[in-house]
Amino acid sequence: MEIIITDHVVRIVVVAPQDRVDAFSAGELRERLDQLLAEGTSMLVIDLGNVPFLDSAGLAVLVSALKRARQANGDVKLVWPKEEAARRILRLTRFDRVFSMADTAEAAISSF
């Protein structure tokens, strides 16, 4: 009897910024995400739980990461921020419809 066993290992990276993602800090987040994507990571969870504020520069970084991940047959999932101001920005821009959203990083990981 022939038995074929295939072990699939999926690498999911969680990136958790700990402060505002705005015009002053978005470049640093973009660089880190670009580095991960260039290294072959295509499954990302961006944990925004501790992000109190996002602006258009921060949102642009998220969209760029999503586009690059999907081009590599991957995806980007977001964790809801705890701060209502940041949550409101995601809802107003309809990012909560573009990205798969989760309440925790663990929930986001399990949704892949």
HELIX and SHEET records of a PDB file:
HELIX    1   1 ALA A   26  ALA A   38  1                                  13    
HELIX    2   2 SER A   56  GLN A   71  1                                  16    
HELIX    3   3 GLU A   84  LEU A   92  1                                   9    
HELIX    4   4 PHE A   95  VAL A   98  1                                   4    
HELIX    5   5 ALA A  105  SER A  110  1                                   6    
SHEET    1   A 4 VAL A  13  VAL A  15  0                                        
SHEET    2   A 4 MET A  43  ASP A  47  1                                        
SHEET    3   A 4 ASP A  75  VAL A  79  1                                        
SHEET    4   A 4 SER A 100  ALA A 102  1                                        
END                                                                             
